Amino acid sequence: MLQGIKVIEMATYIAAPGAGGIMADWGADVIKIEPLNGCPMRYTMASMGADHLKGSPIFDLDNRGKKGMAIDTSKPEGVEAVKKLVADADVFITNVRPGGLERAGLDYEALSAINPRLIYASVTGYGLQGEERDRPGFDIAAFYARSGIGYLQTVKGREPTILRTGIGDHTTSMATVAGIMAAIYERNNTGKGRLVEASLLRAGIYAAGSDTAIQLKYGKLGSTKPRHESVQPMNNFFRTSDDTWFVIVPRQGSADWGPLCRIIGHPELEKDPRFENPKMRRANAAELVDILDAAFAKEDMDHWAEKLDAADLIWSKLMRPSDVANDPQAKASGAFVEVPERHGGGTFLAPASPIRFPGAEDGPKGPVPDLGEHTVEVLRQNGYDDAAIEALKKSGAIA
């Protein structure tokens, strides 16, 4: 679908490469520029003490189907090479800090002067304005802790826990792609590119937007309560007799209260004065959770799944990643794709990009590139002859 769109991605880690990765799956020609020692995510398994495991699935997810270049942009020759690549590009994606880009002459103003049609996507921790624009920001810091999400996810009186790898990054990746596509649409009408600004902080505040909106409107917000203090006691996790946790998400008001009472074999609770409306259920939350716990603990998950589905209630098992990998519905949704191995020898299974386009080839277009695998090839395609390439090597701009 994006065939003919040329993307130059000068980025490391996850959020910005994730945006380029989605566009590569959708058919864009994505040229990835790494430092000479490579993106740190190439080495994640070794850095976790698991260097006996082959490859880096975290890096592979965001970089399949790209062409790989390694350029030292601390060298003037390296900067000039990037500028030459950008001259006919549609999109430039970077997560290099703004100050560094300005010093190198690779900021939006410099590159848009070379290519006025360029869509320049900046992905930072905290945005392009303000005193903290050059502060480094991984998703656990900028997206999770700084945005309020970490606090919201912490149960009152408990210690906070760390966000799992890449969740905030990939949320920001999706937002970045949305911004790029809007800018492409605008350029089709105006002929001009623009700066697209994404940040982990802003994406995090939007991701927590329902709670943040309450805070902004009323100046206060309830904390996250333990199970027995839930504002909506039915909106909770419960455990079955075979030690399976599942969650119920009731509709607003009391629409699901009667059906739930009948499911657990206590229809009389529907009119019980302690629980007859949302306010009373909140006031007597601990007692109600105890009743529901005792009921659900009597039967296994299969029993309750049948009952919950028959009543058209909204629920889900708490799935382990190993469960998700074998979930027939996840497979039916297209959530997994086969990615070609780097040097032949078959494919491996990986998460798909977040959107399916039925009838389109919206999956991986090729393997993950080796570090600098396409440096010489791409330079030749952009006008460098053998002598110029050799001069880049001698300068240390390329390996």
C-alpha beads as a LAMMPS data file, in Angstrom:
LAMMPS data file: protein, C-alpha beads

399 atoms
398 bonds

1 atom types
1 bond types

-500.0 500.0 xlo xhi
-500.0 500.0 ylo yhi
-500.0 500.0 zlo zhi

Masses

1 110.0

Atoms # bond

1 1 1 0.000 0.000 0.000
2 1 1 2.903 2.359 0.660
3 1 1 4.900 1.210 -2.345
4 1 1 6.854 4.173 -3.704
5 1 1 7.181 5.892 -0.315
6 1 1 10.846 6.293 0.629
7 1 1 11.567 6.526 4.341
8 1 1 14.925 7.385 5.900
9 1 1 14.999 6.234 9.518
10 1 1 17.879 7.489 11.651
11 1 1 16.881 6.032 14.988
12 1 1 17.709 3.515 17.690
13 1 1 15.809 1.599 20.387
14 1 1 12.066 1.057 19.812
15 1 1 9.587 3.931 19.442
16 1 1 10.894 5.515 16.235
17 1 1 12.069 2.230 14.625
18 1 1 8.647 0.797 15.461
19 1 1 7.039 3.491 13.316
20 1 1 9.416 2.698 10.465
21 1 1 8.722 -0.995 10.962
22 1 1 4.982 -0.568 10.550
23 1 1 5.532 1.440 7.377
24 1 1 7.912 -1.234 6.062
25 1 1 5.243 -3.903 6.623
26 1 1 2.853 -1.717 4.633
27 1 1 5.236 -1.591 1.691
28 1 1 7.343 1.543 2.171
29 1 1 11.028 1.450 1.229
30 1 1 12.573 2.036 4.657
31 1 1 16.301 2.708 4.870
32 1 1 17.548 2.327 8.444
33 1 1 20.642 4.298 9.465
34 1 1 22.440 3.014 12.563
35 1 1 25.686 4.126 14.230
36 1 1 28.702 2.048 13.305
37 1 1 28.388 -0.048 16.459
38 1 1 24.720 -0.711 15.781
39 1 1 21.453 -0.077 17.569
40 1 1 21.688 -1.250 21.212
41 1 1 18.531 -3.316 20.698
42 1 1 20.493 -5.681 18.463
43 1 1 22.228 -6.904 21.609
44 1 1 19.358 -7.113 24.095
45 1 1 19.556 -10.839 24.756
46 1 1 23.280 -10.653 25.484
47 1 1 22.765 -7.629 27.732
48 1 1 20.276 -9.668 29.773
49 1 1 22.820 -12.465 30.183
50 1 1 21.088 -14.660 27.618
51 1 1 23.730 -14.524 24.903
52 1 1 23.209 -18.236 24.249
53 1 1 19.920 -17.311 22.559
54 1 1 20.123 -16.532 18.870
55 1 1 19.267 -13.043 17.636
56 1 1 17.184 -10.349 19.265
57 1 1 13.407 -10.733 18.834
58 1 1 12.910 -7.211 20.220
59 1 1 15.099 -5.707 17.483
60 1 1 13.698 -8.010 14.807
61 1 1 10.099 -6.953 15.471
62 1 1 10.716 -3.312 14.601
63 1 1 13.268 -3.689 11.820
64 1 1 12.179 -6.478 9.483
65 1 1 11.985 -5.629 5.810
66 1 1 14.256 -2.563 6.057
67 1 1 17.526 -1.833 4.295
68 1 1 20.324 -1.423 6.802
69 1 1 23.035 1.235 6.676
70 1 1 25.719 2.126 9.220
71 1 1 26.887 5.752 9.132
72 1 1 28.830 7.820 11.654
73 1 1 26.987 11.154 11.699
74 1 1 29.609 12.682 13.985
75 1 1 31.694 12.942 10.797
76 1 1 30.871 15.735 8.310
77 1 1 31.015 13.172 5.525
78 1 1 28.422 11.076 7.326
79 1 1 26.100 14.049 7.677
80 1 1 26.455 14.832 3.974
81 1 1 25.601 11.236 3.117
82 1 1 22.391 11.457 5.170
83 1 1 21.480 14.732 3.463
84 1 1 21.959 13.144 0.054
85 1 1 19.658 10.291 1.042
86 1 1 17.024 12.729 2.269
87 1 1 17.061 14.809 -0.932
88 1 1 14.470 12.606 -2.643
89 1 1 12.911 10.947 0.404
90 1 1 9.279 11.214 1.431
91 1 1 9.752 10.730 5.174
92 1 1 12.579 11.141 7.679
93 1 1 12.111 9.496 11.094
94 1 1 14.492 10.149 13.967
95 1 1 14.707 9.888 17.728
96 1 1 18.039 11.678 18.035
97 1 1 17.736 14.467 20.603
98 1 1 16.883 17.878 19.123
99 1 1 20.080 19.604 20.206
100 1 1 22.244 16.957 18.607
101 1 1 20.319 17.193 15.342
102 1 1 20.713 20.971 15.286
103 1 1 24.448 20.745 15.904
104 1 1 24.820 18.215 13.098
105 1 1 22.657 20.191 10.684
106 1 1 20.067 17.409 10.492
107 1 1 17.167 19.242 12.129
108 1 1 13.880 19.930 10.372
109 1 1 14.835 23.391 9.133
110 1 1 18.045 22.099 7.549
111 1 1 16.522 19.069 5.853
112 1 1 13.328 20.784 4.695
113 1 1 15.521 23.373 2.954
114 1 1 17.022 20.498 0.956
115 1 1 13.663 18.792 0.349
116 1 1 10.556 20.946 0.908
117 1 1 8.310 17.896 0.364
118 1 1 9.960 16.040 3.250
119 1 1 7.810 14.848 6.138
120 1 1 10.110 14.980 9.149
121 1 1 8.951 12.826 12.087
122 1 1 10.636 13.604 15.395
123 1 1 10.178 11.087 18.209
124 1 1 11.443 12.312 21.585
125 1 1 10.894 11.641 25.257
126 1 1 9.427 15.002 26.181
127 1 1 8.764 17.008 23.001
128 1 1 10.620 19.649 21.006
129 1 1 9.795 22.626 23.223
130 1 1 10.551 23.395 26.846
131 1 1 13.551 23.103 29.128
132 1 1 13.539 19.299 29.053
133 1 1 13.435 18.788 25.301
134 1 1 16.919 17.224 25.301
135 1 1 16.324 15.019 28.338
136 1 1 16.758 11.341 27.410
137 1 1 13.531 9.443 27.889
138 1 1 12.753 5.750 27.642
139 1 1 9.130 4.689 27.805
140 1 1 9.274 3.574 31.453
141 1 1 10.356 7.103 32.395
142 1 1 8.620 9.456 29.954
143 1 1 5.550 7.431 28.921
144 1 1 4.832 5.502 32.108
145 1 1 6.171 7.345 35.140
146 1 1 6.009 10.961 33.941
147 1 1 2.578 10.740 32.278
148 1 1 0.768 9.459 35.383
149 1 1 0.155 5.967 34.024
150 1 1 2.569 4.375 36.481
151 1 1 0.761 5.986 39.395
152 1 1 -2.628 4.974 38.016
153 1 1 -1.443 1.369 37.647
154 1 1 -0.157 1.249 41.224
155 1 1 -2.656 -0.103 43.734
156 1 1 -3.085 2.251 46.690
157 1 1 -0.619 1.358 49.447
158 1 1 1.454 -0.923 47.204
159 1 1 4.853 -0.426 45.612
160 1 1 4.948 0.563 41.926
161 1 1 6.055 -1.977 39.338
162 1 1 8.034 -1.467 36.152
163 1 1 6.327 -1.332 32.756
164 1 1 7.134 -4.281 30.503
165 1 1 9.461 -3.713 27.551
166 1 1 8.293 -1.474 24.738
167 1 1 4.638 -0.961 25.666
168 1 1 4.908 2.819 25.740
169 1 1 7.317 2.778 22.817
170 1 1 4.957 0.854 20.570
171 1 1 2.017 3.030 21.581
172 1 1 4.133 5.981 20.460
173 1 1 5.118 4.124 17.267
174 1 1 1.458 3.830 16.306
175 1 1 0.842 7.488 17.069
176 1 1 3.863 8.475 14.992
177 1 1 2.637 6.517 11.980
178 1 1 -0.773 8.176 12.293
179 1 1 0.901 11.589 12.225
180 1 1 3.060 10.683 9.239
181 1 1 0.080 9.418 7.259
182 1 1 -1.878 12.601 8.002
183 1 1 1.085 14.642 6.756
184 1 1 1.325 12.530 3.586
185 1 1 -2.352 13.212 2.915
186 1 1 -1.829 16.925 3.488
187 1 1 1.190 16.948 1.153
188 1 1 -0.910 15.377 -1.582
189 1 1 -3.025 18.546 -1.455
190 1 1 -0.380 21.194 -0.792
191 1 1 2.832 19.752 -2.225
192 1 1 4.643 20.651 0.985
193 1 1 5.994 18.487 3.776
194 1 1 5.885 19.297 7.459
195 1 1 7.315 18.550 10.873
196 1 1 5.506 15.748 12.732
197 1 1 6.240 15.779 16.447
198 1 1 5.659 12.711 18.611
199 1 1 6.770 12.231 22.195
200 1 1 6.534 9.456 24.735
201 1 1 5.155 11.913 27.276
202 1 1 2.321 13.188 25.112
203 1 1 1.422 9.679 23.936
204 1 1 1.346 8.523 27.558
205 1 1 -0.901 11.371 28.665
206 1 1 -3.273 10.567 25.808
207 1 1 -3.170 6.832 26.559
208 1 1 -4.252 7.686 30.124
209 1 1 -6.612 10.295 28.715
210 1 1 -9.838 9.037 30.289
211 1 1 -8.398 9.465 33.781
212 1 1 -6.459 12.585 32.858
213 1 1 -9.626 14.163 31.486
214 1 1 -11.334 13.667 34.866
215 1 1 -8.344 15.203 36.648
216 1 1 -8.323 18.214 34.326
217 1 1 -12.093 18.739 34.514
218 1 1 -12.665 18.288 38.244
219 1 1 -9.215 18.780 39.759
220 1 1 -9.281 15.402 41.493
221 1 1 -9.177 11.719 40.694
222 1 1 -9.729 8.521 42.631
223 1 1 -6.766 6.241 43.296
224 1 1 -6.489 2.639 42.113
225 1 1 -8.012 0.495 44.853
226 1 1 -7.349 -3.099 45.928
227 1 1 -9.902 -5.673 44.781
228 1 1 -12.002 -5.439 47.930
229 1 1 -12.209 -1.635 47.720
230 1 1 -13.139 -1.378 44.056
231 1 1 -15.412 1.483 43.003
232 1 1 -17.241 -1.077 40.856
233 1 1 -16.873 -4.391 42.699
234 1 1 -18.094 -6.376 39.694
235 1 1 -15.340 -4.802 37.585
236 1 1 -12.726 -7.092 39.015
237 1 1 -10.569 -10.163 38.659
238 1 1 -11.850 -13.434 40.101
239 1 1 -10.244 -16.863 40.501
240 1 1 -11.840 -20.181 39.571
241 1 1 -11.422 -23.611 41.137
242 1 1 -8.682 -24.537 38.636
243 1 1 -6.649 -21.481 39.689
244 1 1 -7.493 -19.411 36.609
245 1 1 -7.980 -15.670 36.943
246 1 1 -10.484 -13.862 34.758
247 1 1 -11.872 -10.328 34.609
248 1 1 -15.446 -9.101 34.337
249 1 1 -16.115 -5.681 32.794
250 1 1 -19.716 -4.702 33.547
251 1 1 -21.623 -2.201 31.470
252 1 1 -22.582 1.100 33.034
253 1 1 -25.306 1.202 35.668
254 1 1 -26.946 -2.097 36.670
255 1 1 -27.442 -3.718 33.271
256 1 1 -25.238 -6.698 34.151
257 1 1 -25.994 -6.950 37.857
258 1 1 -29.064 -9.183 37.547
259 1 1 -27.484 -11.576 35.037
260 1 1 -24.392 -11.900 37.221
261 1 1 -26.508 -12.741 40.281
262 1 1 -28.292 -15.457 38.322
263 1 1 -25.032 -16.870 36.925
264 1 1 -23.570 -17.437 40.392
265 1 1 -26.812 -19.006 41.638
266 1 1 -27.902 -16.123 43.896
267 1 1 -30.756 -14.334 42.098
268 1 1 -31.929 -12.938 45.438
269 1 1 -28.886 -10.647 45.563
270 1 1 -30.283 -8.524 42.724
271 1 1 -32.802 -6.910 45.110
272 1 1 -30.635 -7.108 48.225
273 1 1 -30.578 -3.582 49.767
274 1 1 -26.811 -3.845 50.231
275 1 1 -26.222 -4.184 46.476
276 1 1 -29.316 -2.898 44.669
277 1 1 -27.610 0.046 42.926
278 1 1 -24.062 1.131 42.043
279 1 1 -23.763 3.396 45.073
280 1 1 -24.694 0.629 47.496
281 1 1 -22.467 -1.901 45.771
282 1 1 -19.573 0.515 46.170
283 1 1 -20.392 1.083 49.838
284 1 1 -20.437 -2.667 50.467
285 1 1 -17.661 -3.594 48.053
286 1 1 -15.677 -5.851 50.369
287 1 1 -18.710 -7.931 51.240
288 1 1 -19.742 -8.269 47.608
289 1 1 -16.271 -9.264 46.440
290 1 1 -16.173 -11.961 49.125
291 1 1 -19.505 -13.326 47.878
292 1 1 -18.348 -13.350 44.265
293 1 1 -14.992 -14.904 45.212
294 1 1 -16.699 -17.733 47.056
295 1 1 -19.058 -18.387 44.149
296 1 1 -16.448 -18.408 41.394
297 1 1 -14.077 -20.586 43.418
298 1 1 -16.596 -23.462 43.273
299 1 1 -16.217 -24.260 39.554
300 1 1 -13.502 -24.302 36.899
301 1 1 -12.926 -21.800 34.109
302 1 1 -14.709 -23.841 31.444
303 1 1 -17.861 -23.855 33.553
304 1 1 -17.817 -20.108 34.080
305 1 1 -16.875 -19.350 30.471
306 1 1 -20.026 -21.077 29.292
307 1 1 -22.169 -19.247 31.837
308 1 1 -20.649 -15.818 31.158
309 1 1 -20.977 -16.192 27.405
310 1 1 -24.580 -17.381 27.672
311 1 1 -25.397 -14.186 29.588
312 1 1 -23.478 -12.040 27.037
313 1 1 -21.273 -10.578 29.760
314 1 1 -17.954 -8.937 28.915
315 1 1 -15.081 -10.935 30.345
316 1 1 -11.685 -12.442 29.559
317 1 1 -9.239 -14.882 31.027
318 1 1 -5.999 -13.430 32.328
319 1 1 -3.742 -14.882 29.641
320 1 1 -0.078 -15.724 29.978
321 1 1 2.061 -14.839 26.941
322 1 1 2.415 -18.586 26.350
323 1 1 -1.390 -18.790 26.220
324 1 1 -1.575 -15.860 23.805
325 1 1 0.916 -17.514 21.464
326 1 1 -1.474 -20.463 21.101
327 1 1 -4.757 -18.545 21.199
328 1 1 -6.896 -19.506 18.158
329 1 1 -8.642 -16.127 18.185
330 1 1 -5.345 -14.230 18.243
331 1 1 -4.276 -16.274 15.226
332 1 1 -7.596 -15.638 13.481
333 1 1 -7.184 -11.898 14.041
334 1 1 -3.883 -11.969 12.181
335 1 1 -1.885 -11.058 15.274
336 1 1 1.129 -13.185 14.275
337 1 1 3.165 -13.274 11.087
338 1 1 6.000 -15.328 9.639
339 1 1 9.233 -13.337 9.231
340 1 1 12.001 -14.559 6.913
341 1 1 15.257 -15.474 8.618
342 1 1 18.175 -13.173 7.816
343 1 1 20.178 -15.613 5.759
344 1 1 17.567 -18.016 4.457
345 1 1 16.596 -21.164 6.266
346 1 1 12.912 -20.558 6.750
347 1 1 10.876 -18.180 8.878
348 1 1 10.092 -17.416 12.501
349 1 1 6.887 -16.273 14.149
350 1 1 6.546 -12.685 15.398
351 1 1 3.832 -10.165 16.294
352 1 1 2.119 -8.526 13.330
353 1 1 1.868 -4.778 12.968
354 1 1 -1.274 -3.429 14.679
355 1 1 -3.645 -3.027 11.711
356 1 1 -4.909 -5.588 9.220
357 1 1 -5.877 -4.641 5.672
358 1 1 -7.813 -7.635 4.299
359 1 1 -6.707 -8.436 0.770
360 1 1 -3.488 -6.404 1.010
361 1 1 0.049 -7.625 1.561
362 1 1 0.414 -5.958 4.945
363 1 1 3.009 -8.249 6.502
364 1 1 6.820 -8.430 6.562
365 1 1 8.498 -7.672 3.235
366 1 1 11.831 -9.214 4.079
367 1 1 14.257 -10.241 6.808
368 1 1 15.936 -8.063 9.408
369 1 1 19.080 -6.488 7.908
370 1 1 22.524 -7.136 9.296
371 1 1 24.350 -4.092 10.605
372 1 1 25.370 -2.011 7.588
373 1 1 24.267 -4.735 5.182
374 1 1 23.025 -2.317 2.517
375 1 1 25.315 0.665 3.117
376 1 1 27.275 0.414 -0.126
377 1 1 24.245 -0.631 -2.179
378 1 1 22.148 2.335 -1.060
379 1 1 25.013 4.792 -1.475
380 1 1 25.493 3.636 -5.066
381 1 1 21.779 4.030 -5.709
382 1 1 22.104 7.606 -4.493
383 1 1 24.950 8.631 -6.774
384 1 1 28.100 7.555 -4.937
385 1 1 30.732 5.929 -7.137
386 1 1 33.445 3.570 -5.914
387 1 1 35.903 6.405 -5.273
388 1 1 33.386 8.369 -3.203
389 1 1 32.496 5.260 -1.201
390 1 1 36.162 4.577 -0.544
391 1 1 36.597 8.181 0.634
392 1 1 33.725 7.679 3.105
393 1 1 35.461 4.585 4.448
394 1 1 38.756 6.424 4.867
395 1 1 37.029 9.269 6.721
396 1 1 35.466 6.780 9.139
397 1 1 31.937 7.796 8.159
398 1 1 31.173 4.213 7.121
399 1 1 32.852 0.943 8.017

Bonds

1 1 1 2
2 1 2 3
3 1 3 4
4 1 4 5
5 1 5 6
6 1 6 7
7 1 7 8
8 1 8 9
9 1 9 10
10 1 10 11
11 1 11 12
12 1 12 13
13 1 13 14
14 1 14 15
15 1 15 16
16 1 16 17
17 1 17 18
18 1 18 19
19 1 19 20
20 1 20 21
21 1 21 22
22 1 22 23
23 1 23 24
24 1 24 25
25 1 25 26
26 1 26 27
27 1 27 28
28 1 28 29
29 1 29 30
30 1 30 31
31 1 31 32
32 1 32 33
33 1 33 34
34 1 34 35
35 1 35 36
36 1 36 37
37 1 37 38
38 1 38 39
39 1 39 40
40 1 40 41
41 1 41 42
42 1 42 43
43 1 43 44
44 1 44 45
45 1 45 46
46 1 46 47
47 1 47 48
48 1 48 49
49 1 49 50
50 1 50 51
51 1 51 52
52 1 52 53
53 1 53 54
54 1 54 55
55 1 55 56
56 1 56 57
57 1 57 58
58 1 58 59
59 1 59 60
60 1 60 61
61 1 61 62
62 1 62 63
63 1 63 64
64 1 64 65
65 1 65 66
66 1 66 67
67 1 67 68
68 1 68 69
69 1 69 70
70 1 70 71
71 1 71 72
72 1 72 73
73 1 73 74
74 1 74 75
75 1 75 76
76 1 76 77
77 1 77 78
78 1 78 79
79 1 79 80
80 1 80 81
81 1 81 82
82 1 82 83
83 1 83 84
84 1 84 85
85 1 85 86
86 1 86 87
87 1 87 88
88 1 88 89
89 1 89 90
90 1 90 91
91 1 91 92
92 1 92 93
93 1 93 94
94 1 94 95
95 1 95 96
96 1 96 97
97 1 97 98
98 1 98 99
99 1 99 100
100 1 100 101
101 1 101 102
102 1 102 103
103 1 103 104
104 1 104 105
105 1 105 106
106 1 106 107
107 1 107 108
108 1 108 109
109 1 109 110
110 1 110 111
111 1 111 112
112 1 112 113
113 1 113 114
114 1 114 115
115 1 115 116
116 1 116 117
117 1 117 118
118 1 118 119
119 1 119 120
120 1 120 121
121 1 121 122
122 1 122 123
123 1 123 124
124 1 124 125
125 1 125 126
126 1 126 127
127 1 127 128
128 1 128 129
129 1 129 130
130 1 130 131
131 1 131 132
132 1 132 133
133 1 133 134
134 1 134 135
135 1 135 136
136 1 136 137
137 1 137 138
138 1 138 139
139 1 139 140
140 1 140 141
141 1 141 142
142 1 142 143
143 1 143 144
144 1 144 145
145 1 145 146
146 1 146 147
147 1 147 148
148 1 148 149
149 1 149 150
150 1 150 151
151 1 151 152
152 1 152 153
153 1 153 154
154 1 154 155
155 1 155 156
156 1 156 157
157 1 157 158
158 1 158 159
159 1 159 160
160 1 160 161
161 1 161 162
162 1 162 163
163 1 163 164
164 1 164 165
165 1 165 166
166 1 166 167
167 1 167 168
168 1 168 169
169 1 169 170
170 1 170 171
171 1 171 172
172 1 172 173
173 1 173 174
174 1 174 175
175 1 175 176
176 1 176 177
177 1 177 178
178 1 178 179
179 1 179 180
180 1 180 181
181 1 181 182
182 1 182 183
183 1 183 184
184 1 184 185
185 1 185 186
186 1 186 187
187 1 187 188
188 1 188 189
189 1 189 190
190 1 190 191
191 1 191 192
192 1 192 193
193 1 193 194
194 1 194 195
195 1 195 196
196 1 196 197
197 1 197 198
198 1 198 199
199 1 199 200
200 1 200 201
201 1 201 202
202 1 202 203
203 1 203 204
204 1 204 205
205 1 205 206
206 1 206 207
207 1 207 208
208 1 208 209
209 1 209 210
210 1 210 211
211 1 211 212
212 1 212 213
213 1 213 214
214 1 214 215
215 1 215 216
216 1 216 217
217 1 217 218
218 1 218 219
219 1 219 220
220 1 220 221
221 1 221 222
222 1 222 223
223 1 223 224
224 1 224 225
225 1 225 226
226 1 226 227
227 1 227 228
228 1 228 229
229 1 229 230
230 1 230 231
231 1 231 232
232 1 232 233
233 1 233 234
234 1 234 235
235 1 235 236
236 1 236 237
237 1 237 238
238 1 238 239
239 1 239 240
240 1 240 241
241 1 241 242
242 1 242 243
243 1 243 244
244 1 244 245
245 1 245 246
246 1 246 247
247 1 247 248
248 1 248 249
249 1 249 250
250 1 250 251
251 1 251 252
252 1 252 253
253 1 253 254
254 1 254 255
255 1 255 256
256 1 256 257
257 1 257 258
258 1 258 259
259 1 259 260
260 1 260 261
261 1 261 262
262 1 262 263
263 1 263 264
264 1 264 265
265 1 265 266
266 1 266 267
267 1 267 268
268 1 268 269
269 1 269 270
270 1 270 271
271 1 271 272
272 1 272 273
273 1 273 274
274 1 274 275
275 1 275 276
276 1 276 277
277 1 277 278
278 1 278 279
279 1 279 280
280 1 280 281
281 1 281 282
282 1 282 283
283 1 283 284
284 1 284 285
285 1 285 286
286 1 286 287
287 1 287 288
288 1 288 289
289 1 289 290
290 1 290 291
291 1 291 292
292 1 292 293
293 1 293 294
294 1 294 295
295 1 295 296
296 1 296 297
297 1 297 298
298 1 298 299
299 1 299 300
300 1 300 301
301 1 301 302
302 1 302 303
303 1 303 304
304 1 304 305
305 1 305 306
306 1 306 307
307 1 307 308
308 1 308 309
309 1 309 310
310 1 310 311
311 1 311 312
312 1 312 313
313 1 313 314
314 1 314 315
315 1 315 316
316 1 316 317
317 1 317 318
318 1 318 319
319 1 319 320
320 1 320 321
321 1 321 322
322 1 322 323
323 1 323 324
324 1 324 325
325 1 325 326
326 1 326 327
327 1 327 328
328 1 328 329
329 1 329 330
330 1 330 331
331 1 331 332
332 1 332 333
333 1 333 334
334 1 334 335
335 1 335 336
336 1 336 337
337 1 337 338
338 1 338 339
339 1 339 340
340 1 340 341
341 1 341 342
342 1 342 343
343 1 343 344
344 1 344 345
345 1 345 346
346 1 346 347
347 1 347 348
348 1 348 349
349 1 349 350
350 1 350 351
351 1 351 352
352 1 352 353
353 1 353 354
354 1 354 355
355 1 355 356
356 1 356 357
357 1 357 358
358 1 358 359
359 1 359 360
360 1 360 361
361 1 361 362
362 1 362 363
363 1 363 364
364 1 364 365
365 1 365 366
366 1 366 367
367 1 367 368
368 1 368 369
369 1 369 370
370 1 370 371
371 1 371 372
372 1 372 373
373 1 373 374
374 1 374 375
375 1 375 376
376 1 376 377
377 1 377 378
378 1 378 379
379 1 379 380
380 1 380 381
381 1 381 382
382 1 382 383
383 1 383 384
384 1 384 385
385 1 385 386
386 1 386 387
387 1 387 388
388 1 388 389
389 1 389 390
390 1 390 391
391 1 391 392
392 1 392 393
393 1 393 394
394 1 394 395
395 1 395 396
396 1 396 397
397 1 397 398
398 1 398 399
